[in-house]
Structures are given as C-alpha cells and as structure tokens.
C-alpha cells in the first residue's frame, strides 16, 4: 500500500523494532482523504493521537479520536452537526513486510459507535408532513391539502 492510498497511516518501523515499548503518535486525515460514508460527511478531517505498541504481529493502540460529522436529522432531514471526541483502545494486525498501517477502518468504527443512531436537529423536531413532505418546523400551522393519489397505504402493499 502506498502512502497515497493510506488515509490514516502510521509508520510502524519504530514500533516493530522495539516490541512492547509504547510510543506516542499523532496522525490526521483531511476531509478529501476520507471516503464519504452514506448519509454522513466529515467536517475538518479526522484526528487520532495517543500511544501504541507492537507485540506478536499486532499493534495495540490507545487513541483519542476527534472529528465533526454532519448527518441529516432523522425527522426533517435538516443538517445536524455533531462533534466526536472519544477515547478508545483497539488492535490492528501488522502487515507482513509493510512499513505502515492504515488505522482508518478502526477509527471509522470508533466514530460510528459514538454517534446516536437517530440524530435530531432539536428535541422537539416535528419532522416532515407524511402527505406532502412540508417541513413542519417551518410551517407550524400546516394542514396538508395533498391527498395520496391512489389511496393505498404501506399496510395495503404488505398484504
């Protein structure tokens, strides 16, 4: 793997050369280096810093992961920005003959596990009108004039 293909690369020669010895590290991936995940966008990149040591072909990492993500509100689809700041311990297999390891998969797992599954733009978000899709937060007195064209409901389709 070349360094160009590696978003959160950690050069491991120092770790492998001194098994069991802890070394501090700090790495950063810019937004352009991280592939966008469905319904989520990174703002300002991803930072990972901490300590790591190598032992028996495995890199043991104690890291602090920081980033900010934007996702749509689970009710009205308005953009919700959430900072991520999480301490985590994880392991990564050291590739044979490699001089670097990409910590992006483990870092993404840490980020995803720290996010709420159903983000809301605000606790009292009213969502979208099920009939016409109008934003009920913007139109507090909305009365849907639109009717379903064929009158079917989801339950009718599942029968």
Residue pairs with C-beta under 8 A, 6 or more apart in sequence:
1 95
1 98
1 100
1 102
3 9
3 100
5 102
6 100
6 102
6 104
7 29
7 33
7 34
7 46
7 102
7 104
8 27
8 28
8 29
8 46
8 48
8 102
8 103
8 104
8 107
9 27
9 100
9 101
9 102
9 103
10 25
10 27
10 52
10 59
10 100
10 101
10 102
10 103
11 99
11 100
12 54
12 59
12 94
12 98
12 99
12 100
12 101
13 99
14 23
15 21
15 23
15 52
15 53
15 54
15 59
15 94
16 54
16 94
18 54
19 53
19 54
19 55
19 56
20 53
20 54
20 55
21 53
22 51
22 52
22 53
23 51
23 52
23 53
24 49
24 50
24 51
25 48
25 49
25 50
25 51
25 52
26 47
26 48
26 49
27 47
27 48
27 49
27 103
28 45
28 46
28 47
28 48
29 45
29 46
29 104
30 45
31 42
31 43
31 44
31 45
33 45
34 42
34 45
34 46
34 104
36 42
37 108
37 112
39 71
39 72
40 69
40 70
40 71
41 69
41 70
41 71
42 67
42 68
42 69
43 67
43 68
43 69
43 70
43 81
44 67
44 68
45 67
46 65
46 66
46 67
46 107
46 111
47 65
47 66
47 67
48 63
48 64
48 65
48 66
48 103
48 107
49 63
49 64
50 61
50 62
50 63
50 64
51 61
51 62
52 59
52 60
52 61
52 62
52 63
53 59
53 60
54 60
54 94
57 93
57 94
58 91
58 92
58 93
58 94
59 91
59 92
59 93
59 94
59 101
60 89
60 91
61 89
61 90
61 91
61 92
61 103
61 106
62 87
62 88
62 89
63 87
63 88
63 89
63 90
63 103
63 107
63 110
64 85
64 86
64 87
65 84
65 85
65 86
65 87
65 88
65 107
65 110
65 111
65 114
66 83
66 84
66 85
66 86
67 83
67 84
67 111
68 81
68 82
68 83
68 84
69 81
69 82
69 84
69 111
69 115
70 79
70 80
70 81
70 82
71 79
71 80
71 82
71 115
71 119
72 78
72 79
72 80
72 119
73 79
73 80
73 119
73 120
73 121
73 125
74 118
74 119
74 120
75 120
75 121
75 125
75 126
75 127
75 128
76 121
76 125
76 126
76 127
76 128
76 135
76 136
76 137
77 128
78 121
78 125
78 135
78 137
79 121
80 119
80 120
80 121
82 115
82 116
82 119
84 111
84 114
84 115
86 110
86 111
86 114
88 110
90 106
90 109
90 110
91 106
92 101
92 103
92 106
94 101
95 101
121 137
122 137
125 137
126 136
126 137
126 140
127 136
127 137
128 134
128 135
128 136
129 136
129 142
129 144
130 144
131 144
131 146
131 147
131 148
132 144
132 145
132 146
134 142
134 144
136 142
